[in-house]
Amino acid sequence: MALDFDIKELKGEISEEELENKKKKIMEYEKKIDIQIQEMQKLLKD
């Protein structure tokens, strides 16, 4: 997904600022997913 945004930025379809914002959002989602996975793993161990 991030690669798609990189390509769009290179083609001039989105600005560098938009690219950075989208990458930040993706990173936030990844962190939230990682936390949820850790919580589920903890629940499964208990």
mmCIF entry with sequence, helices, sheets and N, C-alpha, C, O atoms, coordinates in Angstrom:
data_MODEL
# 
_entry.id   MODEL 
# 
_entity.id                         1 
_entity.type                       polymer 
_entity.pdbx_number_of_molecules   1 
# 
_entity_poly.entity_id                      1 
_entity_poly.type                           'polypeptide(L)' 
_entity_poly.nstd_linkage                   no 
_entity_poly.nstd_monomer                   no 
_entity_poly.pdbx_seq_one_letter_code       MALDFDIKELKGEISEEELENKKKKIMEYEKKIDIQIQEMQKLLKD 
_entity_poly.pdbx_seq_one_letter_code_can   MALDFDIKELKGEISEEELENKKKKIMEYEKKIDIQIQEMQKLLKD 
_entity_poly.pdbx_strand_id                 A 
# 
loop_
_entity_poly_seq.entity_id 
_entity_poly_seq.num 
_entity_poly_seq.mon_id 
_entity_poly_seq.hetero 
1 1  MET n 
1 2  ALA n 
1 3  LEU n 
1 4  ASP n 
1 5  PHE n 
1 6  ASP n 
1 7  ILE n 
1 8  LYS n 
1 9  GLU n 
1 10 LEU n 
1 11 LYS n 
1 12 GLY n 
1 13 GLU n 
1 14 ILE n 
1 15 SER n 
1 16 GLU n 
1 17 GLU n 
1 18 GLU n 
1 19 LEU n 
1 20 GLU n 
1 21 ASN n 
1 22 LYS n 
1 23 LYS n 
1 24 LYS n 
1 25 LYS n 
1 26 ILE n 
1 27 MET n 
1 28 GLU n 
1 29 TYR n 
1 30 GLU n 
1 31 LYS n 
1 32 LYS n 
1 33 ILE n 
1 34 ASP n 
1 35 ILE n 
1 36 GLN n 
1 37 ILE n 
1 38 GLN n 
1 39 GLU n 
1 40 MET n 
1 41 GLN n 
1 42 LYS n 
1 43 LEU n 
1 44 LEU n 
1 45 LYS n 
1 46 ASP n 
# 
_struct_asym.id          A 
_struct_asym.entity_id   1 
# 
loop_
_struct_conf.conf_type_id 
_struct_conf.id 
_struct_conf.pdbx_PDB_helix_id 
_struct_conf.beg_label_comp_id 
_struct_conf.beg_label_asym_id 
_struct_conf.beg_label_seq_id 
_struct_conf.pdbx_beg_PDB_ins_code 
_struct_conf.end_label_comp_id 
_struct_conf.end_label_asym_id 
_struct_conf.end_label_seq_id 
_struct_conf.pdbx_end_PDB_ins_code 
_struct_conf.beg_auth_comp_id 
_struct_conf.beg_auth_asym_id 
_struct_conf.beg_auth_seq_id 
_struct_conf.end_auth_comp_id 
_struct_conf.end_auth_asym_id 
_struct_conf.end_auth_seq_id 
_struct_conf.pdbx_PDB_helix_class 
_struct_conf.details 
_struct_conf.pdbx_PDB_helix_length 
HELX_P HELX_P1 AA1 ALA A 2  ? LYS A 11 ? ALA A 2  LYS A 11 1 ? 10 
HELX_P HELX_P2 AA2 GLU A 16 ? LYS A 45 ? GLU A 16 LYS A 45 1 ? 30 
# 
_struct_conf_type.id          HELX_P 
_struct_conf_type.criteria    ? 
_struct_conf_type.reference   ? 
# 
loop_
_atom_site.group_PDB 
_atom_site.id 
_atom_site.type_symbol 
_atom_site.label_atom_id 
_atom_site.label_alt_id 
_atom_site.label_comp_id 
_atom_site.label_asym_id 
_atom_site.label_entity_id 
_atom_site.label_seq_id 
_atom_site.pdbx_PDB_ins_code 
_atom_site.Cartn_x 
_atom_site.Cartn_y 
_atom_site.Cartn_z 
_atom_site.occupancy 
_atom_site.B_iso_or_equiv 
_atom_site.pdbx_formal_charge 
_atom_site.auth_seq_id 
_atom_site.auth_comp_id 
_atom_site.auth_asym_id 
_atom_site.auth_atom_id 
_atom_site.pdbx_PDB_model_num 
ATOM 1   N N  . MET A 1 1  ? 0.825  -1.187  0.000   1.00 0.00 ? 1  MET A N  1 
ATOM 2   C CA . MET A 1 1  ? 0.000  0.000   0.000   1.00 0.00 ? 1  MET A CA 1 
ATOM 3   C C  . MET A 1 1  ? 0.872  1.254   0.000   1.00 0.00 ? 1  MET A C  1 
ATOM 4   O O  . MET A 1 1  ? 0.620  2.190   -0.759  1.00 0.00 ? 1  MET A O  1 
ATOM 5   N N  . ALA A 1 2  ? 1.879  1.269   0.838   1.00 0.00 ? 2  ALA A N  1 
ATOM 6   C CA . ALA A 1 2  ? 2.768  2.433   0.879   1.00 0.00 ? 2  ALA A CA 1 
ATOM 7   C C  . ALA A 1 2  ? 3.490  2.604   -0.453  1.00 0.00 ? 2  ALA A C  1 
ATOM 8   O O  . ALA A 1 2  ? 3.748  3.723   -0.896  1.00 0.00 ? 2  ALA A O  1 
ATOM 9   N N  . LEU A 1 3  ? 3.811  1.478   -1.081  1.00 0.00 ? 3  LEU A N  1 
ATOM 10  C CA . LEU A 1 3  ? 4.484  1.535   -2.381  1.00 0.00 ? 3  LEU A CA 1 
ATOM 11  C C  . LEU A 1 3  ? 3.591  2.204   -3.422  1.00 0.00 ? 3  LEU A C  1 
ATOM 12  O O  . LEU A 1 3  ? 4.073  2.960   -4.265  1.00 0.00 ? 3  LEU A O  1 
ATOM 13  N N  . ASP A 1 4  ? 2.287  1.923   -3.362  1.00 0.00 ? 4  ASP A N  1 
ATOM 14  C CA . ASP A 1 4  ? 1.348  2.572   -4.286  1.00 0.00 ? 4  ASP A CA 1 
ATOM 15  C C  . ASP A 1 4  ? 1.404  4.088   -4.135  1.00 0.00 ? 4  ASP A C  1 
ATOM 16  O O  . ASP A 1 4  ? 1.382  4.818   -5.126  1.00 0.00 ? 4  ASP A O  1 
ATOM 17  N N  . PHE A 1 5  ? 1.476  4.553   -2.898  1.00 0.00 ? 5  PHE A N  1 
ATOM 18  C CA . PHE A 1 5  ? 1.536  5.993   -2.659  1.00 0.00 ? 5  PHE A CA 1 
ATOM 19  C C  . PHE A 1 5  ? 2.858  6.572   -3.146  1.00 0.00 ? 5  PHE A C  1 
ATOM 20  O O  . PHE A 1 5  ? 2.895  7.688   -3.663  1.00 0.00 ? 5  PHE A O  1 
ATOM 21  N N  . ASP A 1 6  ? 3.945  5.817   -2.984  1.00 0.00 ? 6  ASP A N  1 
ATOM 22  C CA . ASP A 1 6  ? 5.243  6.268   -3.493  1.00 0.00 ? 6  ASP A CA 1 
ATOM 23  C C  . ASP A 1 6  ? 5.186  6.462   -5.007  1.00 0.00 ? 6  ASP A C  1 
ATOM 24  O O  . ASP A 1 6  ? 5.693  7.450   -5.538  1.00 0.00 ? 6  ASP A O  1 
ATOM 25  N N  . ILE A 1 7  ? 4.569  5.515   -5.682  1.00 0.00 ? 7  ILE A N  1 
ATOM 26  C CA . ILE A 1 7  ? 4.463  5.598   -7.142  1.00 0.00 ? 7  ILE A CA 1 
ATOM 27  C C  . ILE A 1 7  ? 3.608  6.795   -7.546  1.00 0.00 ? 7  ILE A C  1 
ATOM 28  O O  . ILE A 1 7  ? 3.950  7.518   -8.482  1.00 0.00 ? 7  ILE A O  1 
ATOM 29  N N  . LYS A 1 8  ? 2.497  7.003   -6.843  1.00 0.00 ? 8  LYS A N  1 
ATOM 30  C CA . LYS A 1 8  ? 1.638  8.151   -7.154  1.00 0.00 ? 8  LYS A CA 1 
ATOM 31  C C  . LYS A 1 8  ? 2.391  9.461   -6.958  1.00 0.00 ? 8  LYS A C  1 
ATOM 32  O O  . LYS A 1 8  ? 2.224  10.404  -7.731  1.00 0.00 ? 8  LYS A O  1 
ATOM 33  N N  . GLU A 1 9  ? 3.216  9.512   -5.922  1.00 0.00 ? 9  GLU A N  1 
ATOM 34  C CA . GLU A 1 9  ? 3.999  10.731  -5.664  1.00 0.00 ? 9  GLU A CA 1 
ATOM 35  C C  . GLU A 1 9  ? 5.011  10.946  -6.781  1.00 0.00 ? 9  GLU A C  1 
ATOM 36  O O  . GLU A 1 9  ? 5.207  12.073  -7.238  1.00 0.00 ? 9  GLU A O  1 
ATOM 37  N N  . LEU A 1 10 ? 5.653  9.872   -7.220  1.00 0.00 ? 10 LEU A N  1 
ATOM 38  C CA . LEU A 1 10 ? 6.621  9.983   -8.312  1.00 0.00 ? 10 LEU A CA 1 
ATOM 39  C C  . LEU A 1 10 ? 5.957  10.431  -9.609  1.00 0.00 ? 10 LEU A C  1 
ATOM 40  O O  . LEU A 1 10 ? 6.557  11.164  -10.395 1.00 0.00 ? 10 LEU A O  1 
ATOM 41  N N  . LYS A 1 11 ? 4.722  9.992   -9.833  1.00 0.00 ? 11 LYS A N  1 
ATOM 42  C CA . LYS A 1 11 ? 3.988  10.375  -11.040 1.00 0.00 ? 11 LYS A CA 1 
ATOM 43  C C  . LYS A 1 11 ? 3.404  11.779  -10.933 1.00 0.00 ? 11 LYS A C  1 
ATOM 44  O O  . LYS A 1 11 ? 2.924  12.337  -11.920 1.00 0.00 ? 11 LYS A O  1 
ATOM 45  N N  . GLY A 1 12 ? 3.449  12.342  -9.737  1.00 0.00 ? 12 GLY A N  1 
ATOM 46  C CA . GLY A 1 12 ? 2.899  13.681  -9.546  1.00 0.00 ? 12 GLY A CA 1 
ATOM 47  C C  . GLY A 1 12 ? 1.410  13.681  -9.242  1.00 0.00 ? 12 GLY A C  1 
ATOM 48  O O  . GLY A 1 12 ? 0.768  14.730  -9.276  1.00 0.00 ? 12 GLY A O  1 
ATOM 49  N N  . GLU A 1 13 ? 0.856  12.505  -8.943  1.00 0.00 ? 13 GLU A N  1 
ATOM 50  C CA . GLU A 1 13 ? -0.567 12.408  -8.647  1.00 0.00 ? 13 GLU A CA 1 
ATOM 51  C C  . GLU A 1 13 ? -0.895 12.912  -7.244  1.00 0.00 ? 13 GLU A C  1 
ATOM 52  O O  . GLU A 1 13 ? -1.996 13.404  -6.995  1.00 0.00 ? 13 GLU A O  1 
ATOM 53  N N  . ILE A 1 14 ? 0.066  12.787  -6.330  1.00 0.00 ? 14 ILE A N  1 
ATOM 54  C CA . ILE A 1 14 ? -0.097 13.336  -4.984  1.00 0.00 ? 14 ILE A CA 1 
ATOM 55  C C  . ILE A 1 14 ? 1.172  14.093  -4.616  1.00 0.00 ? 14 ILE A C  1 
ATOM 56  O O  . ILE A 1 14 ? 2.246  13.829  -5.157  1.00 0.00 ? 14 ILE A O  1 
ATOM 57  N N  . SER A 1 15 ? 1.034  15.032  -3.693  1.00 0.00 ? 15 SER A N  1 
ATOM 58  C CA . SER A 1 15 ? 2.191  15.829  -3.284  1.00 0.00 ? 15 SER A CA 1 
ATOM 59  C C  . SER A 1 15 ? 3.031  15.060  -2.269  1.00 0.00 ? 15 SER A C  1 
ATOM 60  O O  . SER A 1 15 ? 2.596  14.052  -1.712  1.00 0.00 ? 15 SER A O  1 
ATOM 61  N N  . GLU A 1 16 ? 4.230  15.553  -2.045  1.00 0.00 ? 16 GLU A N  1 
ATOM 62  C CA . GLU A 1 16 ? 5.117  14.935  -1.060  1.00 0.00 ? 16 GLU A CA 1 
ATOM 63  C C  . GLU A 1 16 ? 4.490  15.004  0.325   1.00 0.00 ? 16 GLU A C  1 
ATOM 64  O O  . GLU A 1 16 ? 4.626  14.074  1.120   1.00 0.00 ? 16 GLU A O  1 
ATOM 65  N N  . GLU A 1 17 ? 3.804  16.102  0.612   1.00 0.00 ? 17 GLU A N  1 
ATOM 66  C CA . GLU A 1 17 ? 3.140  16.262  1.908   1.00 0.00 ? 17 GLU A CA 1 
ATOM 67  C C  . GLU A 1 17 ? 2.032  15.217  2.081   1.00 0.00 ? 17 GLU A C  1 
ATOM 68  O O  . GLU A 1 17 ? 1.899  14.615  3.147   1.00 0.00 ? 17 GLU A O  1 
ATOM 69  N N  . GLU A 1 18 ? 1.245  15.010  1.030   1.00 0.00 ? 18 GLU A N  1 
ATOM 70  C CA . GLU A 1 18 ? 0.190  13.992  1.091   1.00 0.00 ? 18 GLU A CA 1 
ATOM 71  C C  . GLU A 1 18 ? 0.790  12.606  1.298   1.00 0.00 ? 18 GLU A C  1 
ATOM 72  O O  . GLU A 1 18 ? 0.256  11.795  2.054   1.00 0.00 ? 18 GLU A O  1 
ATOM 73  N N  . LEU A 1 19 ? 1.902  12.343  0.622   1.00 0.00 ? 19 LEU A N  1 
ATOM 74  C CA . LEU A 1 19 ? 2.588  11.065  0.757   1.00 0.00 ? 19 LEU A CA 1 
ATOM 75  C C  . LEU A 1 19 ? 3.002  10.834  2.205   1.00 0.00 ? 19 LEU A C  1 
ATOM 76  O O  . LEU A 1 19 ? 2.769  9.759   2.757   1.00 0.00 ? 19 LEU A O  1 
ATOM 77  N N  . GLU A 1 20 ? 3.609  11.829  2.814   1.00 0.00 ? 20 GLU A N  1 
ATOM 78  C CA . GLU A 1 20 ? 4.048  11.697  4.203   1.00 0.00 ? 20 GLU A CA 1 
ATOM 79  C C  . GLU A 1 20 ? 2.867  11.477  5.140   1.00 0.00 ? 20 GLU A C  1 
ATOM 80  O O  . GLU A 1 20 ? 2.945  10.655  6.053   1.00 0.00 ? 20 GLU A O  1 
ATOM 81  N N  . ASN A 1 21 ? 1.772  12.206  4.922   1.00 0.00 ? 21 ASN A N  1 
ATOM 82  C CA . ASN A 1 21 ? 0.582  12.031  5.754   1.00 0.00 ? 21 ASN A CA 1 
ATOM 83  C C  . ASN A 1 21 ? 0.029  10.617  5.640   1.00 0.00 ? 21 ASN A C  1 
ATOM 84  O O  . ASN A 1 21 ? -0.350 10.012  6.643   1.00 0.00 ? 21 ASN A O  1 
ATOM 85  N N  . LYS A 1 22 ? -0.016 10.098  4.435   1.00 0.00 ? 22 LYS A N  1 
ATOM 86  C CA . LYS A 1 22 ? -0.535 8.751   4.217   1.00 0.00 ? 22 LYS A CA 1 
ATOM 87  C C  . LYS A 1 22 ? 0.380  7.708   4.855   1.00 0.00 ? 22 LYS A C  1 
ATOM 88  O O  . LYS A 1 22 ? -0.100 6.734   5.434   1.00 0.00 ? 22 LYS A O  1 
ATOM 89  N N  . LYS A 1 23 ? 1.685  7.907   4.752   1.00 0.00 ? 23 LYS A N  1 
ATOM 90  C CA . LYS A 1 23 ? 2.624  6.970   5.371   1.00 0.00 ? 23 LYS A CA 1 
ATOM 91  C C  . LYS A 1 23 ? 2.494  6.992   6.895   1.00 0.00 ? 23 LYS A C  1 
ATOM 92  O O  . LYS A 1 23 ? 2.583  5.949   7.543   1.00 0.00 ? 23 LYS A O  1 
ATOM 93  N N  . LYS A 1 24 ? 2.283  8.187   7.469   1.00 0.00 ? 24 LYS A N  1 
ATOM 94  C CA . LYS A 1 24 ? 2.099  8.293   8.919   1.00 0.00 ? 24 LYS A CA 1 
ATOM 95  C C  . LYS A 1 24 ? 0.852  7.543   9.359   1.00 0.00 ? 24 LYS A C  1 
ATOM 96  O O  . LYS A 1 24 ? 0.867  6.846   10.373  1.00 0.00 ? 24 LYS A O  1 
ATOM 97  N N  . LYS A 1 25 ? -0.232 7.685   8.593   1.00 0.00 ? 25 LYS A N  1 
ATOM 98  C CA . LYS A 1 25 ? -1.473 6.984   8.925   1.00 0.00 ? 25 LYS A CA 1 
ATOM 99  C C  . LYS A 1 25 ? -1.274 5.474   8.867   1.00 0.00 ? 25 LYS A C  1 
ATOM 100 O O  . LYS A 1 25 ? -1.752 4.745   9.736   1.00 0.00 ? 25 LYS A O  1 
ATOM 101 N N  . ILE A 1 26 ? -0.570 5.010   7.843   1.00 0.00 ? 26 ILE A N  1 
ATOM 102 C CA . ILE A 1 26 ? -0.304 3.579   7.714   1.00 0.00 ? 26 ILE A CA 1 
ATOM 103 C C  . ILE A 1 26 ? 0.487  3.085   8.923   1.00 0.00 ? 26 ILE A C  1 
ATOM 104 O O  . ILE A 1 26 ? 0.181  2.027   9.473   1.00 0.00 ? 26 ILE A O  1 
ATOM 105 N N  . MET A 1 27 ? 1.501  3.845   9.338   1.00 0.00 ? 27 MET A N  1 
ATOM 106 C CA . MET A 1 27 ? 2.311  3.458   10.490  1.00 0.00 ? 27 MET A CA 1 
ATOM 107 C C  . MET A 1 27 ? 1.463  3.408   11.756  1.00 0.00 ? 27 MET A C  1 
ATOM 108 O O  . MET A 1 27 ? 1.639  2.514   12.584  1.00 0.00 ? 27 MET A O  1 
ATOM 109 N N  . GLU A 1 28 ? 0.541  4.367   11.916  1.00 0.00 ? 28 GLU A N  1 
ATOM 110 C CA . GLU A 1 28 ? -0.349 4.373   13.075  1.00 0.00 ? 28 GLU A CA 1 
ATOM 111 C C  . GLU A 1 28 ? -1.230 3.127   13.078  1.00 0.00 ? 28 GLU A C  1 
ATOM 112 O O  . GLU A 1 28 ? -1.410 2.492   14.117  1.00 0.00 ? 28 GLU A O  1 
ATOM 113 N N  . TYR A 1 29 ? -1.780 2.779   11.913  1.00 0.00 ? 29 TYR A N  1 
ATOM 114 C CA . TYR A 1 29 ? -2.613 1.580   11.809  1.00 0.00 ? 29 TYR A CA 1 
ATOM 115 C C  . TYR A 1 29 ? -1.805 0.334   12.146  1.00 0.00 ? 29 TYR A C  1 
ATOM 116 O O  . TYR A 1 29 ? -2.294 -0.554  12.845  1.00 0.00 ? 29 TYR A O  1 
ATOM 117 N N  . GLU A 1 30 ? -0.572 0.264   11.653  1.00 0.00 ? 30 GLU A N  1 
ATOM 118 C CA . GLU A 1 30 ? 0.279  -0.890  11.931  1.00 0.00 ? 30 GLU A CA 1 
ATOM 119 C C  . GLU A 1 30 ? 0.544  -1.022  13.426  1.00 0.00 ? 30 GLU A C  1 
ATOM 120 O O  . GLU A 1 30 ? 0.522  -2.130  13.961  1.00 0.00 ? 30 GLU A O  1 
ATOM 121 N N  . LYS A 1 31 ? 0.795  0.096   14.104  1.00 0.00 ? 31 LYS A N  1 
ATOM 122 C CA . LYS A 1 31 ? 1.029  0.064   15.550  1.00 0.00 ? 31 LYS A CA 1 
ATOM 123 C C  . LYS A 1 31 ? -0.205 -0.434  16.288  1.00 0.00 ? 31 LYS A C  1 
ATOM 124 O O  . LYS A 1 31 ? -0.100 -1.255  17.199  1.00 0.00 ? 31 LYS A O  1 
ATOM 125 N N  . LYS A 1 32 ? -1.386 0.068   15.889  1.00 0.00 ? 32 LYS A N  1 
ATOM 126 C CA . LYS A 1 32 ? -2.629 -0.359  16.536  1.00 0.00 ? 32 LYS A CA 1 
ATOM 127 C C  . LYS A 1 32 ? -2.870 -1.851  16.331  1.00 0.00 ? 32 LYS A C  1 
ATOM 128 O O  . LYS A 1 32 ? -3.289 -2.553  17.251  1.00 0.00 ? 32 LYS A O  1 
ATOM 129 N N  . ILE A 1 33 ? -2.602 -2.324  15.128  1.00 0.00 ? 33 ILE A N  1 
ATOM 130 C CA . ILE A 1 33 ? -2.778 -3.748  14.832  1.00 0.00 ? 33 ILE A CA 1 
ATOM 131 C C  . ILE A 1 33 ? -1.810 -4.579  15.661  1.00 0.00 ? 33 ILE A C  1 
ATOM 132 O O  . ILE A 1 33 ? -2.199 -5.612  16.206  1.00 0.00 ? 33 ILE A O  1 
ATOM 133 N N  . ASP A 1 34 ? -0.559 -4.149  15.767  1.00 0.00 ? 34 ASP A N  1 
ATOM 134 C CA . ASP A 1 34 ? 0.430  -4.867  16.572  1.00 0.00 ? 34 ASP A CA 1 
ATOM 135 C C  . ASP A 1 34 ? -0.010 -4.950  18.029  1.00 0.00 ? 34 ASP A C  1 
ATOM 136 O O  . ASP A 1 34 ? 0.128  -5.997  18.660  1.00 0.00 ? 34 ASP A O  1 
ATOM 137 N N  . ILE A 1 35 ? -0.537 -3.856  18.564  1.00 0.00 ? 35 ILE A N  1 
ATOM 138 C CA . ILE A 1 35 ? -1.013 -3.843  19.949  1.00 0.00 ? 35 ILE A CA 1 
ATOM 139 C C  . ILE A 1 35 ? -2.171 -4.820  20.115  1.00 0.00 ? 35 ILE A C  1 
ATOM 140 O O  . ILE A 1 35 ? -2.226 -5.559  21.099  1.00 0.00 ? 35 ILE A O  1 
ATOM 141 N N  . GLN A 1 36 ? -3.090 -4.827  19.165  1.00 0.00 ? 36 GLN A N  1 
ATOM 142 C CA . GLN A 1 36 ? -4.229 -5.744  19.237  1.00 0.00 ? 36 GLN A CA 1 
ATOM 143 C C  . GLN A 1 36 ? -3.768 -7.193  19.171  1.00 0.00 ? 36 GLN A C  1 
ATOM 144 O O  . GLN A 1 36 ? -4.307 -8.043  19.880  1.00 0.00 ? 36 GLN A O  1 
ATOM 145 N N  . ILE A 1 37 ? -2.790 -7.486  18.340  1.00 0.00 ? 37 ILE A N  1 
ATOM 146 C CA . ILE A 1 37 ? -2.251 -8.844  18.237  1.00 0.00 ? 37 ILE A CA 1 
ATOM 147 C C  . ILE A 1 37 ? -1.631 -9.257  19.566  1.00 0.00 ? 37 ILE A C  1 
ATOM 148 O O  . ILE A 1 37 ? -1.850 -10.374 20.036  1.00 0.00 ? 37 ILE A O  1 
ATOM 149 N N  . GLN A 1 38 ? -0.859 -8.358  20.173  1.00 0.00 ? 38 GLN A N  1 
ATOM 150 C CA . GLN A 1 38 ? -0.234 -8.661  21.458  1.00 0.00 ? 38 GLN A CA 1 
ATOM 151 C C  . GLN A 1 38 ? -1.285 -8.916  22.532  1.00 0.00 ? 38 GLN A C  1 
ATOM 152 O O  . GLN A 1 38 ? -1.132 -9.825  23.348  1.00 0.00 ? 38 GLN A O  1 
ATOM 153 N N  . GLU A 1 39 ? -2.356 -8.116  22.535  1.00 0.00 ? 39 GLU A N  1 
ATOM 154 C CA . GLU A 1 39 ? -3.422 -8.299  23.513  1.00 0.00 ? 39 GLU A CA 1 
ATOM 155 C C  . GLU A 1 39 ? -4.114 -9.646  23.317  1.00 0.00 ? 39 GLU A C  1 
ATOM 156 O O  . GLU A 1 39 ? -4.428 -10.331 24.290  1.00 0.00 ? 39 GLU A O  1 
ATOM 157 N N  . MET A 1 40 ? -4.350 -10.021 22.077  1.00 0.00 ? 40 MET A N  1 
ATOM 158 C CA . MET A 1 40 ? -4.990 -11.306 21.790  1.00 0.00 ? 40 MET A CA 1 
ATOM 159 C C  . MET A 1 40 ? -4.096 -12.469 22.186  1.00 0.00 ? 40 MET A C  1 
ATOM 160 O O  . MET A 1 40 ? -4.571 -13.464 22.734  1.00 0.00 ? 40 MET A O  1 
ATOM 161 N N  . GLN A 1 41 ? -2.809 -12.345 21.913  1.00 0.00 ? 41 GLN A N  1 
ATOM 162 C CA . GLN A 1 41 ? -1.872 -13.398 22.294  1.00 0.00 ? 41 GLN A CA 1 
ATOM 163 C C  . GLN A 1 41 ? -1.837 -13.554 23.804  1.00 0.00 ? 41 GLN A C  1 
ATOM 164 O O  . GLN A 1 41 ? -1.764 -14.672 24.313  1.00 0.00 ? 41 GLN A O  1 
ATOM 165 N N  . LYS A 1 42 ? -1.889 -12.443 24.518  1.00 0.00 ? 42 LYS A N  1 
ATOM 166 C CA . LYS A 1 42 ? -1.894 -12.485 25.977  1.00 0.00 ? 42 LYS A CA 1 
ATOM 167 C C  . LYS A 1 42 ? -3.159 -13.170 26.483  1.00 0.00 ? 42 LYS A C  1 
ATOM 168 O O  . LYS A 1 42 ? -3.103 -13.975 27.413  1.00 0.00 ? 42 LYS A O  1 
ATOM 169 N N  . LEU A 1 43 ? -4.293 -12.853 25.875  1.00 0.00 ? 43 LEU A N  1 
ATOM 170 C CA . LEU A 1 43 ? -5.549 -13.478 26.273  1.00 0.00 ? 43 LEU A CA 1 
ATOM 171 C C  . LEU A 1 43 ? -5.534 -14.984 26.012  1.00 0.00 ? 43 LEU A C  1 
ATOM 172 O O  . LEU A 1 43 ? -6.067 -15.762 26.804  1.00 0.00 ? 43 LEU A O  1 
ATOM 173 N N  . LEU A 1 44 ? -4.928 -15.385 24.913  1.00 0.00 ? 44 LEU A N  1 
ATOM 174 C CA . LEU A 1 44 ? -4.867 -16.804 24.588  1.00 0.00 ? 44 LEU A CA 1 
ATOM 175 C C  . LEU A 1 44 ? -3.968 -17.570 25.553  1.00 0.00 ? 44 LEU A C  1 
ATOM 176 O O  . LEU A 1 44 ? -4.198 -18.752 25.809  1.00 0.00 ? 44 LEU A O  1 
ATOM 177 N N  . LYS A 1 45 ? -2.961 -16.915 26.083  1.00 0.00 ? 45 LYS A N  1 
ATOM 178 C CA . LYS A 1 45 ? -2.051 -17.560 27.034  1.00 0.00 ? 45 LYS A CA 1 
ATOM 179 C C  . LYS A 1 45 ? -2.716 -17.763 28.388  1.00 0.00 ? 45 LYS A C  1 
ATOM 180 O O  . LYS A 1 45 ? -2.416 -18.724 29.096  1.00 0.00 ? 45 LYS A O  1 
ATOM 181 N N  . ASP A 1 46 ? -3.625 -16.850 28.746  1.00 0.00 ? 46 ASP A N  1 
ATOM 182 C CA . ASP A 1 46 ? -4.289 -16.927 30.059  1.00 0.00 ? 46 ASP A CA 1 
ATOM 183 C C  . ASP A 1 46 ? -5.346 -17.944 30.082  1.00 0.00 ? 46 ASP A C  1 
ATOM 184 O O  . ASP A 1 46 ? -5.998 -18.133 31.109  1.00 0.00 ? 46 ASP A O  1 
# 
